[in-house]
């Protein structure tokens, strides 16, 4: 479980067997304790410049 600014991310399964592929399921709850069901996308950081050489 990880919390920040009143929001908490909780994994549905605390452990998984090593070597087993499985989906990751989680719930995010808001400051009011209710599950978050919608969100806005925000980009606050500039992208790093492309440093590939050809």
C-alpha positions as semicolon CSV with decimal commas, in nm:
position;residue;x (nm);y (nm);z (nm)
1;X;0,000;0,000;0,000
2;X;0,129;0,346;-0,094
3;X;-0,034;0,679;-0,002
4;X;0,025;1,038;-0,109
5;X;-0,188;1,353;-0,091
6;X;-0,481;1,157;0,052
7;X;-0,487;0,895;-0,226
8;X;-0,397;0,533;-0,157
9;X;-0,295;0,264;-0,406
10;X;-0,367;-0,086;-0,273
11;X;-0,272;-0,407;-0,453
12;X;-0,546;-0,671;-0,472
13;X;-0,291;-0,948;-0,401
14;X;-0,009;-0,872;-0,160
15;X;0,208;-1,157;-0,292
16;X;0,255;-1,350;-0,614
17;X;0,438;-1,674;-0,678
18;X;0,773;-1,620;-0,852
19;X;0,782;-1,719;-1,219
20;X;0,406;-1,693;-1,262
21;X;0,264;-1,444;-1,513
22;X;-0,044;-1,274;-1,377
23;X;-0,218;-0,940;-1,413
24;X;-0,160;-0,673;-1,152
25;X;-0,487;-0,563;-0,992
26;X;-0,514;-0,257;-0,770
27;X;-0,755;-0,001;-0,627
28;X;-0,696;0,369;-0,576
29;X;-0,903;0,530;-0,303
30;X;-0,943;0,903;-0,261
31;X;-0,930;1,120;0,052
32;X;-1,297;1,039;0,117
33;X;-1,224;0,663;0,119
34;X;-1,422;0,598;-0,200
35;X;-1,262;0,426;-0,502
36;X;-1,136;0,664;-0,773
37;X;-1,318;0,579;-1,097
38;X;-1,211;0,869;-1,325
39;X;-0,904;1,084;-1,368
40;X;-0,754;1,365;-1,577
41;X;-0,422;1,323;-1,755
42;X;-0,166;1,593;-1,675
43;X;0,185;1,633;-1,806
44;X;0,391;1,866;-1,592
45;X;0,740;1,767;-1,707
46;X;0,907;1,836;-2,036
47;X;1,025;1,534;-2,232
48;X;1,396;1,460;-2,234
49;X;1,562;1,541;-2,567
50;X;1,613;1,253;-2,807
51;X;1,982;1,162;-2,780
52;X;1,991;0,873;-3,029
53;X;2,264;0,884;-3,290
54;X;2,226;0,754;-3,643
